[in-house]
Amino acid sequence: MGRKERRIREKEERRNQILDAARDLLLEKGLAATSMNQIAKRAELGIGTVYFYYAGKETLFAALQEEGLDLLEQKMQAAAEKAISPADKLEQIAWAYLKFSREEKEYFDIINYFLSSPEQRFAPSLKRKVDRRGKANLDLVARAVREGVRSGDFRDTDPRRWALTLWAMIHGLVQFQKFRNTILEGDDYETIYRDAVKRMVAEISTDNAT
């Protein structure tokens, strides 16, 4: 390995150290109670090194949010590509979101932390940057709806608004996993999730038009 490649690898390793430390502290303490000094200590790096990579903790946590949203988009896109129809595409995307919440729990917890907060956690410029990544996931759903409208599988509907509604529903349903052994005891959670998504898709299907 050459000197240039080694430097690139070392920078990536340090960046990952910082992101890992920030992720752990965010979930342990929350945004307000986490400082750059704490992140540097947890990462076992000098504070100057942390600031070399990230201008402040908002920038750092925004990077975590973007990283998670990018990974989610990749998984949803891969699921959509396997679908055989627009309806199946929407169902596969929804199922990919549930799998993401389980298989990439740390990333999901970061996304959920900011989605669940009643306050705006980022400065406007950073929020716009993060929201663009979230919009990419919504656009994936909206494109599937447009495809279904063009093919005649779906009735004419507002793709963006429908995508927002589906996203809100599946995100809310994902939260109910924690009630498997209490409120949902005796019910099959996956069946509840799949049925809810199928009902949503059926609502715009031309097969159910009246």
Secondary structure as the mmCIF struct_conf table of DSSP 4:
data_model
#
loop_
_struct_conf.conf_type_id
_struct_conf.id
_struct_conf.beg_label_comp_id
_struct_conf.beg_label_asym_id
_struct_conf.beg_label_seq_id
_struct_conf.end_label_comp_id
_struct_conf.end_label_asym_id
_struct_conf.end_label_seq_id
HELX_RH_AL_P HELX_RH_AL_P1 ARG A 3 LYS A 29
BEND BEND1 LEU A 31 LEU A 31
TURN_TY1_P TURN_TY1_P1 ALA A 32 ALA A 33
HELX_RH_AL_P HELX_RH_AL_P2 MET A 36 ALA A 43
TURN_TY1_P TURN_TY1_P2 GLU A 44 GLU A 44
BEND BEND2 LEU A 45 LEU A 45
HELX_RH_AL_P HELX_RH_AL_P3 ILE A 47 TYR A 53
BEND BEND3 ALA A 55 GLY A 56
HELX_RH_AL_P HELX_RH_AL_P4 LYS A 57 GLU A 81
TURN_TY1_P TURN_TY1_P3 LYS A 82 LYS A 82
BEND BEND4 ILE A 84 SER A 85
HELX_RH_AL_P HELX_RH_AL_P5 PRO A 86 GLU A 103
TURN_TY1_P TURN_TY1_P4 GLU A 104 GLU A 104
HELX_RH_AL_P HELX_RH_AL_P6 LYS A 105 SER A 116
BEND BEND5 PRO A 118 GLU A 119
BEND BEND6 PHE A 122 PHE A 122
HELX_RH_AL_P HELX_RH_AL_P7 PRO A 124 SER A 151
TURN_TY1_P TURN_TY1_P5 GLY A 152 GLY A 152
BEND BEND7 ASP A 153 ASP A 153
STRN STRN1 PHE A 154 PHE A 154
BEND BEND8 ASP A 156 ASP A 156
HELX_RH_AL_P HELX_RH_AL_P8 PRO A 159 GLN A 175
HELX_RH_3T_P HELX_RH_3T_P1 PHE A 176 PHE A 179
TURN_TY1_P TURN_TY1_P6 ARG A 180 GLY A 186
BEND BEND9 ASP A 187 ASP A 187
HELX_RH_AL_P HELX_RH_AL_P9 TYR A 189 ILE A 204
STRN STRN2 SER A 205 SER A 205
HELX_RH_3T_P HELX_RH_3T_P2 THR A 206 ASN A 208
#
